[in-house]
Amino acid sequence: MVSGTRRLLTFRTTAAKVEESEKRLAKLREENEQLRRELEYKRSPEFVEREIREKLGLVKKGEAIVILPKENDERRMTNDERKKNTPNYIKWWKLFFGG
């Protein structure tokens, strides 16, 4: 009876390990498939062209690059634009006390 109980416990722990290993294997297979698709995409001409355009800033013949300034870039703002961004209390102070 003791031997049978031990075998049953061993069987349960072994079955749990097998189930856990099967889940891990399924997850690894899924990850492997995802990596395979990513590798396939990265070998494609579309990926190469996108990387060249983004990282090196190259364009095709006949294309033009447009670089938009950031909204809060103080160096590129005109005096009128800076006045618009100045808080009202400072504008009032300058109006009454100069500066």
N, C-alpha and C positions, 0 to 999 in steps of 0.2 A: 504494500500500500504506500509506504514512504517512497519507494522507488518510482511508482506510478505518478505520485504527486510531483516529484522532482522532474520527471519527464514532461508532465503537463506544464509546469512553470517554465521549463526550458523551451518548450514548443511555443508558448505564448510570447516569451521575450524574443525568440528567433523570428516569429511571425511579425512582431512589431518592428524589428530591425529591417526585415525584408520590405515591409510596407513603407517605412521611412526611406529606405534606399531607392525604392521604385519612384517615390515622389521626387526625390532629389534627381534621379535620372531623367524624369520627365521635364523637370525644370531646366536641367543642363541641356537637354535636347532642344528645348524651346530657345534658350539663350544662344545655343550654337546656330540654330536656324536664323535667328535675328542677326547675329554677327556675320553669317554668310551673306545675307541680303545686303547688309551694310557694306561689306567688302565688294560685292558685285556692283553696288551703286558707285562706290568710290573709284572703281576702275573705269566707270563710264565716261565718255567725253563730256557729258553735261556737267558732271561734278568737277572735272578738270577746268572747264571753262568758267564755272561759277567761282571756283577758288582763285583763278587768275584774276578775274574781275574784282572780287572783293579784297583780296590781300595785296595785289599789286596795283590795283587801280587802272588796269588796262581796259581799253575799249576797242570795239570793232571800227573799221573804216566807216566814216559817215556818221558815227554816233558822237554825241556831245555829253560832257559831264556837267552836271549842275550841282553845286555845293551850296546848301542852304545854311545860313548862320544860325547858331543856337539862339533861342529867344532871350536868354539872360546874359548874353555875351556883351559886357560893358565896353569892351574895346571897340566894337563895331557900331555902337549906338551913336546917333547924332545928338547934338545938344537938346534938340526938341524932344527926342525920345527919352533922354535922361530926365528932363523936366517932368515928363509924364509919369515916370517911375518914382519921382521924389514924393515922399509922404506929404500930405496936406499941411501938417503942423510946421514943417520946415518951409514950405512955400509961404505960409502966413508970416513966419518969423522973418524971412527975407523981405517980405513986402513992408512990414512995419519997422524993422530995425536995420535993414540993408544987409548987404553981404552977398 
